[in-house]
Each structure stands twice: as structure tokens, then as C-alpha cells.
Amino acid sequence: MLLKPSCPISASRHKQPPTLLSVSVLSGETRGRGGNALARHLLSGAAGQRVRVLEARFLAGQSLHTQLRELVAGAAGARTDRPVLHVHIDPPPGWDRPDVIGHWLKIYEAEFGLEEQSRMGVLHQGKGGSERLHAHVLYSLVRQDGRIVDLKNSYRRREKISTITAFELGLPMPPIPRPRSVHRALLRDGRVDVADWMLQHCSGLHAPMRVAEVSPSERHIAERTGQHANDVPTILARLWPASGPYRFRRALQDDGLVLAKGTAGPVIIDGANVAHSLSRELRKACRKIGKPPPRAVEVKAFLGNMPLPTVAEVRRARAKMKTQRNPKAQILGGITGEQIVDEFGNRTQFVRKGPPHRIFMRDGGWVLVDPIGRRLVVSGPAGDADTLAEKLATLEPFDVERQESRRPENNVFRLKAVRPGRGRFQDRIEWWTDHGQRPELQDDGISIIVGGTVLFDRGNEIETSLPPSTEALDLIAAYAAEHWNGGLELSGPPGARDWPEADKARLWWACMKAGVVFHGYNPPPSLVRRWEAENAGQPTGAAAAVLKPSAGGHKTKEKEDTANRASAIEGEVVDIQHRIDAIKSEWKSHGRDQDWIERMRAEIDRLEDLKTDLMGSLSPQDRQQRIDYPRLGM
């Protein structure tokens, strides 16, 4: 007999097997390195377990410990760190006999080519009061020529062995989970008798074929992480085919997925940090939508030379973000990718999400990320902002622009606080940022470019030069309302010419809208009447157009008509701009709706073209008049 215990064991404890609906020889295997812990486990007598040591093969040791050390030493020169195969065999109750175990092992060794390999083992019985017999057998996986025994598809092959054992010993058909695979293997091996027996006794061969949506490992991962395995194919079915690799990566990132570099090709990392093969998930997605799936080589060609982080880099960056619980890091990761957060998270002061996105570094530099225009605009002092832009440009094809710092130069005027406030420097930085600007830190203040006008914020005064844009005047008035207790005054350098009356009138108008007092300026009565008329809800016709602030005091009939035409066009332009701003204000809430984004991009382009056409419809005289008579509040 193949199986010989060194101490006798009764051949059978049951004359007749018990009545069972289904029984099978259970088995399992593990590869390892051997060692004293394995020997202690095999010889353990815990819970009343009785141990019988089996007769060893091709081993000279007399004890289990020496046999195991000899087994491991014989594989010392092989190219593997797990030379020991541990197999356990559990016959069903009523058939738990040494001859059943020996028969199963004989077929097992023939299947895997283990007949000439060193072997040792034990029989266990009586654990926890149960008299059921089972065996543990150890094999050396290193052949005489140094090659390793091939164990591929071992689970399905052990199912076949249990089926053959049941057929040859008269056991019931075991309930195996892969009957069709086992049946095909039996036919390939020439065991037609066993295959025919399976057809008669295995109901699984006649049941409809079931295709599982997820594999067992995917199901276990989903139960552990809460991330369903079908989530990734569902997202891919919506995003594929993509117009380009960078847009594809950005769309995945918007859905919480990261494209990374795996050991055997590109992978997708989901929100639970589980890596999925991109090619395999695309096949599942295409199966859902009824499209032909791309081949792995086509997927690699589509991605091209786009740089990808490794799986370890993504997981490390995510772990750091989770540990910090930093909202800034979360926003930065959503804009630039998690791999950027690990390197630049501590060098970032704050982030304002767009688009375009604005990233303010601790050393005072700015990076404006425009994903639509595919450009990066760097400003402020050289340093971390330039390094971040260079890193982002290696990840995606951005064009990098460098804006040099500017300060008011000629005819510098100062707008001073009448009642200075005590706002912190950081509060001022964030105020300009919250109002859509990119303030630049300089030695003695903050530089801002608003509508083409350079402003320099010193805290209790703002320097500017002529001519100031309407947007700049509006922001100065709003700044005075919040930081200067609602009052400002204008002063210029010694010997400089005074501000034109039109610019003073525009500043007064902006102050009135913001609830700020413009000290030292007496507006003309016509300007005051126009303000009162517009804010009282009275009609403002041609007579009211005359009251717009200007550098001079009188109006000709020709200028009045031109101002009316320019005012009408400006009104339409303002309405169009309001529509564009309304679309942009909803951009964040539709950040994951790619169809909406594409429609709105086209709508913005149409509105911009319409605005350009309206501006082009002005004659040269109208354009000149528009400069002389600016529309207040634009």
C-alpha cells in the first residue's frame, strides 16, 4: 500500500458508510520554506489530537524534525524560496481510511509528477473529540535536475483527482464547483469512463452555464472595502472610447480613479486602493455596451509615452492624504493627482478650485492651472511654483508661461485708508484670491494685476497708476469697505498731474456701490443726479446718458448720440458676460458631467464670438467715445 503509518491504524471504523447527500475528499495545498514551526504543527497533540508519523520516502532522518530539515536542505541550491509543498487530505466521514488517502495520493503524485520526489507526512485523528482521520503530506518540489515541479491550475486538477477517486472507490460524485472544466480535462486525459460517469451523476454539467459578474477574489475585496467590482467597468463604459490619453486620465480622476503603472501593464486604482488591470476592465466595459474590446497592445499604444505613477506611489500619496485629513491636500490631489501631493503638499499655502485652478505656494509663487486651455501660468518669485509647473508639465502636455512681477511705475497715485484697519497679511492675501486674483508677494507688499491695471497693496494704502480699469476701481472700493472701515482718499506724487475727472468720477461711482466714502472729492451735480436716478429706479434716457462722468464738462449732440449707441452695445456685452459668468458659476457642480461640460464649452465659445462681433460693430468714433464715456460698473 502507498500509505504506511509507522504505527498501526485501524483500516476502517465503519463497516457501512453513513447516508450522506454528497461527500468528497477535501484537499488543500500550501507552498512554504519548512521550518520548526511547521514541524511543531504537524506533531501537535492539542485538543486530544493523536499523531501517527508516516513512513518517509528518500529521507534518512528518523524523526519528523530531522526529516523536514533534510527535505529543506536537499532543495538548497534551487532557484526558489518555497521548496516545500504541504498537502492535506480530508476524506469524508465514513471513508476516512488510510487506503482512501493513499489512493488519492497515488493519483495526485501521478498528476503532478511527484512519484520520485522526497516525501514525509503524518496522520491526525481525534482532535476536539472527533474521530475523523486526515493526513498532512510534505513533498520536495525540487527535482534532481534542479527544476521546480509545475503546480499550475492545481485547484482544478485536485478537483479532477477527487472525481477520479470517487469513481474508482465507489464514492458519490463530489460537489465540485467547476464540473465542465473537470469534464473537459478528463476527456483530454483519455478517462472517458470517468467522464461518462460524471455525465450520469453530476447535475452541474446539465445546468445552464452561469457567468459570474465578479470573481471570488473581487467579491471578497468588495465585501472588505465597500467598492463594488462592477463600479470600474461601469465608469469605463461611459468614458471609452476616449479622444486622447490625457483627457481619459483626467476623466478617470474626476470619478475617483487613478491611472497607474502596474507590473504587467497599466492599471486603474479605485477608491479602495485596489488595482485593476486596465485591459481586463475595458473588456468588461465593452461587453456591457456591446462594443468590441481593445486588445492589450492597443491599450498600450493608446496611452503611448504618457508618464504614469507606480501603484506604490499612488497608495503612499493617498495614505498621507488620509492621515493628514487635510482639505487642501484633497483639493490639490483632485487637481494635480495624488502623486503631486506627496511632494508639494507641505509647500502649498492654499488652493482655489476653478477652472482655472489657482495654487498659491508658501514662498509666494502662483501656478494657474488651465485644463481647458492646456496651459500653466507661473507668477511671483521663482521657486516652488516653477518646480510644480515643471512636474505637472511632465505628467500632462501643458504649455508653461512665466509672468514677470510688476509694480506701478509712472504717475503712481496712492489710495489711502482714512481709518486704517488691522487686517492680517494672510487675510489680505486670501481676500484678493477669493476675488479671483493672483496676488504676488513682494518685499514690502502685495502686487496684483486687475483688468490690466497694476495695483500694489501695502495694507493701509494701495498704489496704482493711470489709467485704472473699471474692474480695478470696483475691487479697490470693495477692499476699502472691508479693510479700511469704509473710507479712502486719493493722493499723488509731489508735482504730479491730478487724476482726470473721468477717472475720479468712476472711482466715486465704485465707492458709492460699495458703500465707501471718497474723501476729498466733490462729484459734479450731474453725476449725483444720475446716481440718484438710477438707484431710484427712474428711467435713464438720452438726458441721463449726458450725466456719465467724463474728462470735460460739456456735451455736443453728436457725442450724446454716440454715447447712446455705445451704451446700448455695452449693455448687450454686459448681458452676454453675465450669461458666461452664470455658466462658469455652475461649472463646479457639473464637474463630472462630461456631456454638460462639452455643451457649455461650445456655448461659451458662441457667446464669446457674439461679444466680439458686437464690439467690432462699433465705429472708430464709437470706440473712442466709449473710452471717453465708459459704462460705469462694467
C-alpha positions in Angstrom: 0.0 0.0 0.0 1.2 3.5 -0.8 0.4 4.9 2.6 2.2 3.2 5.6 1.9 4.7 9.1 4.8 3.9 11.4 2.2 2.9 14.0 -0.8 0.8 13.0 -4.2 2.4 12.5 -7.4 0.5 12.0 -8.2 0.1 8.3 -11.9 1.1 8.9 -14.0 2.1 11.8 -17.3 1.9 9.9 -18.5 -1.3 8.2 -21.1 0.7 6.3 -20.7 4.3 5.2 -23.3 6.7 6.7 -26.1 8.0 4.5 -24.9 11.4 3.0 -26.4 13.5 0.3 -22.9 14.4 -1.1 -19.4 13.7 0.0 -16.0 14.3 -1.4 -12.3 14.2 -0.5 -11.4 17.6 0.6 -7.8 18.8 -0.1 -5.6 21.8 0.1 -2.0 22.7 -0.5 0.5 25.4 0.5 4.0 26.1 -0.6 6.5 27.2 2.0 10.0 27.1 3.4 9.6 24.4 6.0 11.0 25.1 9.5 10.5 24.3 13.1 7.0 25.9 13.3 5.7 23.5 10.6 7.2 20.5 12.4 5.5 21.6 15.7 2.2 22.0 13.9 2.4 18.5 12.4 3.3 16.9 15.8 0.8 19.0 17.9 -1.3 17.0 20.2 -3.6 19.9 21.2 -7.3 19.2 21.9 -6.6 15.5 22.3 -5.3 15.0 18.8 -3.4 11.8 18.1 -0.5 11.8 15.6 0.9 9.0 13.5 4.1 9.6 11.6 4.1 8.2 8.1 7.0 6.3 6.5 9.2 8.7 4.7 10.5 8.3 1.2 14.0 9.1 0.1 14.8 10.6 3.5 17.2 9.1 6.1 16.0 11.0 9.2 14.4 9.0 11.9 12.3 11.9 13.4 10.0 14.4 11.8 12.2 17.3 12.6 15.3 15.7 11.0 13.3 14.6 8.0 12.0 18.1 7.5 15.5 19.6 7.8 16.8 17.1 5.3 13.9 17.9 2.9 14.7 21.6 3.0 18.5 21.0 2.8 18.0 19.0 -0.4 16.5 22.0 -2.1 19.1 24.5 -1.0 20.6 25.0 -4.5 17.2 25.5 -6.3 16.0 28.9 -7.6 13.1 29.1 -5.3 12.5 30.3 -1.7 9.5 28.0 -1.2 10.8 24.4 -1.9 8.3 22.6 0.3 4.7 21.6 -0.7 2.3 20.9 2.1 -0.8 18.9 1.1 -3.6 18.0 3.4 -6.2 15.3 2.6 -9.6 15.1 4.4 -11.7 12.1 3.3 -15.5 12.4 4.1 -16.9 10.7 7.2 -17.3 7.0 6.6 -14.5 6.9 4.1 -11.7 8.4 6.3 -9.4 5.4 5.9 -5.7 5.2 5.1 -6.4 3.3 1.9 -8.7 6.1 0.7 -6.0 8.7 1.5 -3.3 6.5 -0.1 -5.4 6.1 -3.3 -5.9 9.8 -3.6 -2.2 10.5 -3.1 -1.3 7.9 -5.8 -3.4 9.8 -8.4 -2.1 13.1 -7.1 1.5 12.2 -7.5 0.9 10.9 -11.0 -0.9 14.1 -12.0 1.9 16.4 -10.8 4.9 14.1 -11.4 5.8 13.7 -7.7 6.5 9.9 -7.7 10.2 10.4 -7.5 10.2 13.3 -5.0 11.1 13.1 -1.3 8.1 12.8 0.9 7.1 12.7 4.5 3.9 13.1 6.5 1.6 12.5 9.4 -1.9 11.2 10.1 -4.1 13.2 12.6 -7.1 11.8 14.4 -9.3 12.6 17.4 -8.9 16.4 17.6 -11.7 18.0 19.7 -13.3 14.7 20.3 -13.8 13.9 16.6 -12.5 10.6 15.4 -12.2 11.8 11.8 -8.9 10.9 10.1 -7.0 13.2 7.9 -3.4 13.4 6.6 -0.7 16.0 6.1 1.9 15.1 3.5 5.1 17.2 2.6 6.9 17.0 -0.7 10.1 18.4 -2.1 9.3 20.5 -5.2 12.9 20.5 -6.5 13.7 17.7 -9.0 17.0 16.0 -9.4 17.9 18.3 -12.4 17.2 21.4 -10.3 13.9 22.3 -12.0 10.7 23.0 -9.9 7.6 20.9 -10.1 4.8 22.7 -12.0 1.7 23.3 -9.9 -0.3 25.5 -12.3 -4.1 25.1 -12.2 -3.7 22.9 -9.1 -7.2 23.7 -7.7 -9.0 22.4 -10.8 -6.6 19.5 -11.1 -7.3 18.4 -7.5 -11.0 18.6 -8.3 -10.3 16.1 -11.1 -8.3 13.9 -8.7 -11.2 13.8 -6.2 -13.6 12.9 -9.0 -11.4 10.0 -10.2 -11.0 8.8 -6.6 -14.8 8.9 -6.1 -15.3 6.9 -9.4 -12.7 4.2 -8.6 -13.6 3.7 -5.0 -17.4 3.9 -5.4 -17.9 7.2 -3.6 -20.7 9.6 -4.5 -20.0 12.3 -7.1 -18.3 15.2 -5.2 -20.0 18.6 -5.5 -17.2 20.3 -7.4 -17.6 24.0 -8.5 -16.1 23.6 -12.0 -17.7 20.4 -13.5 -17.3 21.5 -17.1 -13.7 22.2 -16.7 -13.1 18.9 -15.0 -15.1 17.0 -17.6 -13.0 18.5 -20.5 -9.8 17.6 -18.6 -10.9 14.0 -18.2 -11.6 13.7 -21.9 -8.2 15.2 -22.8 -6.5 12.7 -20.4 -8.4 9.8 -22.0 -10.5 9.0 -19.0 -13.7 8.5 -20.9 -15.1 6.1 -18.3 -14.9 8.8 -15.6 -16.3 11.5 -18.0 -19.3 9.3 -18.8 -19.8 8.6 -15.1 -19.8 12.4 -14.5 -22.5 12.9 -17.1 -24.7 10.5 -15.2 -24.1 11.7 -11.7 -23.1 15.4 -11.9 -26.1 17.7 -12.2 -23.8 20.7 -12.7 -23.0 19.5 -16.2 -26.6 19.8 -17.2 -27.4 23.1 -15.5 -27.4 26.3 -17.5 -23.9 27.9 -17.7 -23.6 30.7 -15.3 -21.2 33.6 -15.9 -20.3 35.4 -12.7 -20.2 39.2 -12.8 -17.3 39.2 -10.4 -14.6 36.6 -9.5 -14.4 35.2 -5.9 -11.4 37.4 -5.1 -13.2 40.5 -6.4 -16.2 39.6 -4.3 -14.1 39.3 -1.2 -12.4 42.6 -1.9 -15.8 44.3 -2.4 -17.0 42.9 0.9 -13.9 44.2 2.7 -13.6 47.6 1.1 -17.2 48.5 0.1 -16.0 49.2 -3.5 -18.1 47.0 -5.8 -16.1 45.4 -8.6 -18.6 46.5 -11.2 -18.0 50.2 -10.5 -14.9 50.4 -12.6 -16.4 48.8 -15.7 -19.5 51.0 -15.4 -17.3 54.1 -15.4 -15.2 52.9 -18.2 -18.2 52.1 -20.3 -19.2 55.8 -20.1 -15.7 57.1 -20.8 -14.5 54.7 -23.5 -13.5 55.3 -26.3 -11.7 58.5 -25.3 -10.3 61.2 -27.6 -6.9 61.2 -26.0 -4.9 59.6 -23.2 -4.6 62.8 -21.1 -8.4 63.5 -21.3 -9.0 59.9 -20.5 -6.8 60.1 -17.4 -8.4 63.4 -16.3 -11.9 61.9 -16.7 -10.9 58.9 -14.6 -9.5 61.2 -12.0 -12.8 63.1 -11.8 -14.5 59.8 -11.0 -12.0 59.0 -8.2 -9.9 56.6 -10.2 -6.2 56.8 -10.8 -4.3 55.5 -13.9 -1.1 54.0 -12.8 1.8 51.8 -14.0 1.5 48.1 -12.9 4.0 45.3 -13.1 2.4 43.8 -16.3 0.8 46.9 -17.8 -1.4 49.9 -17.0 -3.8 49.5 -14.1 -6.7 51.5 -12.6 -6.6 52.2 -8.8 -10.1 52.6 -7.3 -11.1 54.5 -4.2 -10.2 51.5 -2.0 -6.6 51.4 -3.4 -7.3 48.1 -5.3 -5.5 47.9 -8.6 -7.5 46.6 -11.6 -5.9 45.7 -15.0 -7.0 48.4 -17.5 -7.2 45.9 -20.4 -9.3 43.5 -18.4 -11.7 46.2 -17.1 -12.0 47.6 -20.6 -13.1 44.1 -21.9 -15.8 44.0 -19.2 -16.9 47.5 -20.0 -17.1 46.8 -23.8 -19.1 43.7 -23.0 -21.6 45.8 -21.1 -22.1 48.2 -24.0 -21.8 45.7 -26.8 -18.6 47.0 -28.4 -15.6 45.1 -29.5 -13.0 45.3 -26.7 -9.5 46.7 -27.4 -6.5 44.4 -27.2 -3.8 44.9 -24.6 -1.4 46.1 -27.2 -3.9 48.6 -28.5 -4.4 50.0 -25.0 -0.7 50.4 -24.5 -0.4 52.2 -27.9 -3.3 54.5 -26.9 -1.6 55.6 -23.7 1.7 56.0 -25.6 4.5 57.6 -23.6 2.3 59.3 -21.1 4.1 59.2 -17.7 2.3 57.3 -15.0 2.9 56.9 -11.3 3.5 53.5 -9.8 0.9 51.8 -7.7 3.1 52.2 -4.7 3.4 55.9 -5.3 -0.3 56.4 -5.6 -1.1 54.4 -2.4 1.6 56.2 -0.5 0.3 59.6 -1.5 -3.3 58.6 -0.6 -2.2 57.2 2.7 -0.5 60.5 3.5 -3.6 62.5 2.5 -5.8 60.3 4.6 -3.5 60.6 7.6 -3.3 64.4 7.4 -7.1 64.8 6.8 -6.1 68.0 5.0 -8.8 69.6 2.8 -6.1 71.5 1.0 -4.4 68.2 0.1 -7.7 66.7 -1.0 -8.3 69.6 -3.4 -4.7 69.6 -4.6 -4.9 65.9 -5.3 -8.1 66.4 -7.3 -6.5 69.0 -9.5 -3.0 67.6 -10.0 -3.2 63.9 -8.9 -2.3 62.2 -5.7 1.3 61.7 -6.7 1.8 65.5 -6.6 0.5 65.9 -3.0 3.3 63.8 -1.5 6.0 66.1 -2.9 4.2 69.5 -2.9 1.5 69.3 -0.2 3.6 70.9 2.5 4.9 73.6 0.1 1.4 74.8 -0.8 -0.3 77.6 1.1 -3.8 77.2 -0.2 -5.6 76.1 -3.4 -8.6 77.6 -5.1 -10.5 75.2 -7.3 -11.7 76.5 -10.7 -11.4 76.0 -13.6 -8.9 77.6 -13.9 -7.4 76.4 -10.7 -5.1 78.6 -8.7 -2.3 77.2 -6.4 -0.5 79.5 -4.0 2.9 78.3 -2.8 4.3 79.1 0.6 7.2 81.0 -0.9 4.8 83.4 -2.6 4.6 81.9 -6.1 1.4 81.2 -8.1 0.5 78.4 -10.5 -2.6 78.9 -12.5 -3.8 75.5 -14.0 -6.0 75.9 -17.0 -7.1 72.4 -18.0 -9.3 73.7 -20.9 -6.6 75.8 -22.5 -3.9 73.2 -21.6 -1.6 75.8 -20.0 0.1 76.6 -16.8 0.8 80.3 -15.9 3.5 80.8 -13.3 3.9 84.2 -11.5 5.5 85.5 -8.4 9.1 84.8 -7.1 11.0 82.0 -8.7 10.9 78.8 -6.6 8.3 76.1 -5.8 5.8 77.4 -8.3 8.3 76.8 -11.2 9.2 73.4 -9.8 5.5 72.4 -9.5 4.8 73.6 -13.1 7.7 71.6 -14.5 6.4 68.5 -12.6 2.9 69.0 -13.9 4.2 69.5 -17.5 5.8 66.1 -17.4 2.5 64.5 -16.4 0.3 66.2 -19.0 1.1 68.3 -22.1 0.7 71.7 -20.6 2.2 74.9 -22.1 4.1 76.8 -19.3 4.0 80.6 -19.3 6.0 82.8 -17.0 4.5 86.2 -15.9 7.0 88.6 -14.5 6.2 90.6 -11.4 5.1 94.2 -12.0 4.6 97.3 -9.9 3.1 100.7 -10.7 5.8 102.8 -12.3 4.8 106.1 -13.9 2.4 108.7 -12.2 1.9 106.5 -9.2 -1.1 107.5 -7.1 -2.0 106.2 -3.7 -5.4 105.4 -2.4 -5.1 105.6 1.4 -7.3 104.4 4.2 -8.9 107.2 6.2 -9.4 105.0 9.2 -6.8 102.2 8.9 -7.9 98.7 9.8 -5.9 95.9 11.4 -6.3 93.1 8.8 -3.6 90.4 8.9 -1.3 89.9 6.0 -2.7 86.4 5.4 -6.3 87.8 5.4 -5.4 90.3 2.6 -3.8 87.5 0.5 -6.9 85.4 0.8 -9.2 88.3 0.1 -7.6 89.1 -3.2 -7.6 85.3 -4.0 -11.2 84.9 -3.1 -12.0 87.8 -5.5 -10.5 85.9 -8.5 -7.0 87.4 -8.4 -3.5 86.0 -8.1 -1.7 88.3 -5.6 2.1 88.1 -5.6 4.2 88.5 -2.5 6.9 91.2 -2.7 9.3 92.6 -0.1 7.0 95.4 1.0 3.5 94.4 -0.1 1.3 92.5 -2.5 1.2 93.1 -6.2 -2.0 92.4 -8.2 -2.9 92.9 -11.8 -6.6 93.6 -12.2 -8.0 94.1 -15.7 -4.6 95.2 -17.0 -4.1 97.7 -14.1 -1.2 97.0 -11.7 -2.1 97.5 -8.0 0.3 97.3 -5.1 -1.3 96.7 -1.7 0.7 97.9 1.3 -2.1 97.3 3.8 -3.4 100.8 4.6 -2.8 102.1 1.1 -2.9 100.8 -2.5 -0.7 102.2 -5.2 -1.9 102.4 -8.8 -1.1 104.3 -12.0 -3.1 105.7 -14.8 -5.4 104.7 -16.4 -7.2 102.4 -13.9 -9.6 99.8 -15.2 -13.2 99.8 -14.0 -12.6 96.3 -12.6 -9.7 97.6 -10.6 -11.7 100.6 -9.2 -14.5 98.2 -8.2 -12.1 96.0 -6.3 -10.4 98.9 -4.6 -13.8 100.2 -3.3 -14.7 96.7 -2.1 -11.3 96.4 -0.4 -11.8 99.7 1.3 -15.3 98.7 2.5 -13.8 95.5 4.2 -10.4 96.6 5.3 -10.4 100.4 5.7 -13.7 100.9 7.6 -15.5 102.3 4.6 -13.3 105.4 3.7 -10.5 106.3 1.3 -8.7 109.3 -0.1 -6.6 109.9 -3.1 -3.1 111.4 -3.2 -0.4 111.6 -5.9 3.4 112.0 -6.0 4.7 115.6 -5.5 4.4 117.6 -8.7 2.3 115.0 -10.5 -0.7 116.0 -12.5 -4.1 115.3 -10.9 -6.3 112.4 -11.9 -8.6 113.1 -14.8 -12.1 114.0 -13.7 -13.5 111.0 -15.6 -11.3 108.6 -13.5 -12.3 110.3 -10.3 -15.9 110.0 -11.2 -15.6 106.3 -11.9 -13.9 105.8 -8.6 -16.6 107.7 -6.8 -19.2 105.6 -8.6 -17.5 102.4 -7.5 -17.3 103.7 -3.9 -21.0 104.5 -3.9 -21.8 101.0 -5.0 -19.6 99.6 -2.2 -20.8 101.9 0.5 -17.5 103.7 0.8 -16.8 107.4 1.3 -14.4 109.0 -1.2 -12.9 111.8 0.9 -11.7 114.9 -0.7 -13.8 114.6 -3.9 -16.9 116.7 -4.7 -18.8 115.0 -7.5 -20.5 117.3 -10.1 -24.3 117.7 -9.6 -24.9 115.9 -13.0 -23.2 112.8 -11.7 -25.1 112.9 -8.4 -28.4 113.2 -10.3 -27.5 110.3 -12.5 -26.7 108.1 -9.4 -29.9 109.1 -7.7 -31.9 108.5 -10.9 -30.5 105.0 -11.5 -30.8 104.0 -7.9 -34.3 105.3 -7.5 -35.5 103.2 -10.4 -36.2 106.2 -12.7 -35.8 105.9 -16.5 -32.4 106.9 -17.8 -32.8 108.0 -21.4 -30.8 110.3 -23.6 -30.7 113.0 -20.9 -29.3 110.6 -18.4 -26.6 109.5 -20.8 -25.3 113.0 -20.7 -24.6 112.6 -16.9 -22.0 109.9 -17.4 -18.6 111.0 -16.0 -16.1 112.4 -18.4 -12.9 114.4 -18.6 -14.8 117.5 -19.8 -17.9 119.3 -18.7 -20.0 119.9 -21.9 -21.6 117.5 -24.4 -22.3 118.0 -28.1 -25.3 116.5 -29.8 -23.1 114.2 -31.8 -21.4 112.9 -28.6 -24.7 112.3 -27.0 -25.9 110.1 -29.9 -22.6 108.2 -30.0 -22.7 107.6 -26.2 -26.2 106.2 -26.6 -25.1 103.8 -29.3 -22.0 102.7 -27.3 -24.2 102.4 -24.2 -26.6 100.1 -25.9 -23.8 97.9 -27.3 -22.1 97.8 -23.9 -25.4 96.8 -22.3 -25.6 93.8 -24.6 -22.0 92.9 -24.0 -22.6 93.0 -20.2 -25.7 90.8 -20.6 -23.6 88.3 -22.6 -20.8 88.4 -20.0 -23.4 87.7 -17.2 -24.6 84.6 -19.1 -20.9 83.4 -19.4 -20.4 84.0 -15.7 -23.6 82.1 -14.9 -22.3 79.1 -16.8 -18.9 79.3 -15.1 -20.6 79.5 -11.7 -22.3 76.2 -12.3 -19.1 74.5 -13.6 -18.1 73.0 -10.2 -21.4 71.3 -9.6 -21.2 69.7 -13.1 -17.6 68.7 -12.8 -18.2 65.0 -13.5 -20.8 65.5 -16.3 -18.7 65.4 -19.4 -21.6 65.9 -21.8 -22.7 69.1 -19.9 -19.1 70.4 -20.0 -18.7 69.9 -23.7 -22.1 71.6 -24.4 -21.2 74.6 -22.1 -17.8 74.9 -23.7 -19.5 75.3 -27.1 -22.0 77.7 -25.7 -19.2 79.9 -24.1 -17.3 79.9 -27.5 -20.6 81.0 -29.2 -21.2 83.8 -26.7 -17.6 85.0 -26.9 -17.8 85.2 -30.7 -21.1 87.1 -30.3 -19.4 89.5 -27.9 -16.5 90.0 -30.2 -18.9 90.8 -33.1 -20.7 93.4 -31.0 -17.5 95.1 -30.1 -16.4 95.0 -33.7 -19.6 96.7 -34.8 -18.5 100.0 -33.1 -17.1 102.5 -35.5 -13.7 104.1 -34.6 -15.6 107.2 -33.4 -17.8 104.9 -31.2 -14.8 103.2 -29.8 -13.2 106.5 -29.0 -16.4 107.7 -27.5 -16.6 104.5 -25.5 -13.3 105.3 -23.9 -14.4 108.9 -23.2 -17.7 107.7 -21.7 -17.1 104.4 -20.0 -20.1 102.4 -18.8 -19.9 102.6 -15.1 -19.9 99.2 -13.3 -18.6 97.1 -16.3 
